[in-house]
């Protein structure tokens, strides 16, 4: 039985300012974000025996994954396609600015496409096959996957087939997903996490 340990990256500068970053690939972790990554490693050690850490190429996720891999003495791999949603013309704007965007429907936020960017549905369509590939590649192992808020929402929707109750984890929030008999089971939120208002980055 494969288990995916899904982790959102630690706090980044963009999470502090609550602005969609204009430098998505290079936005760094804060000092708090680095501490959160170490705490996440300790939490993972209590629930799983991972074989590898796989991360988004974006610095905030990559550095979170590197810290977890170091603490747990695991190999580390960067995987293209796990990066955060492209926000297009909304880069540099506050998170809340999407609430007034043309065509944005708060009852179906996953379907809205920022001009020049991606919807969460687009993100789901690129990250879902990565999850399928990982459970084939590691059929009997736990795998840590470090990504982003929007990616984790989209992965939740992919494994459950639903958007309506998709969990938005806080920084370094952990979600455990088991794969058994050819299907994903219901995700388990680890620890005392409240779902965030916005996936941010």
WOTAUR-V122073 format. One line per field, one symbol per residue. phi: phi as a letter, one per 30 degrees, with the letter a starting at -180 (. if undefined). psi: psi as a letter, one per 30 degrees, with the letter a starting at -180 (. if undefined). burial: I if it has 9 or more other C-alpha atoms within 8 Angstrom, else O. A space follows every 10 residues. Layout:
# WOTAUR-V122073
phi->???
psi->???
burial->???
This chain:
# WOTAUR-V122073
phi->.dbccdbddd eceddddhbd dcbddceddd ddeddddddd edddddcbbd cacbbddded dddddddddd dchcdbbcbd jcddedchdd ejcdeddddc ddidcddbdd cdcdeibbdd dddedccedd dedddddbdb bdbdbcbbed dddddedddc ibcecddcdd eidbbcbcbb hibddddcdc icccdddbdh a
psi->kkkkjkkkll kleeeefhkk kfiefgklll eeeeeeeeee eeeeffflil flkkllfkee eeeeeeeeee eghllkkkjk fgllkkgbff kflleffffg kkfkjffhff fkjkkgaklf eeeefffefe eeeefeeifg lkkkjkblee eeeeeeeeff gkfegkkjll kgkkkkkkkk hglklkkkkk aikkklekfc .
burial->OIIIIIIIII IIIIIOOIII IOOOOOIOII OIIIOIIIOI IOOIIOOOOI IIIIIIIIII IIIIIIIIIO IOOIOIOIIO OIIIIOIIOI IOIOIOOOOO OOOIOOOOOO OIIIOIIIII IOIIOIIIOI OOOIIOOIIO IIIIIIIIII IIIIIIIIII OIIOOIIIII IIIIIIIIII OOOIIOIOOI OOIOOIOOII I
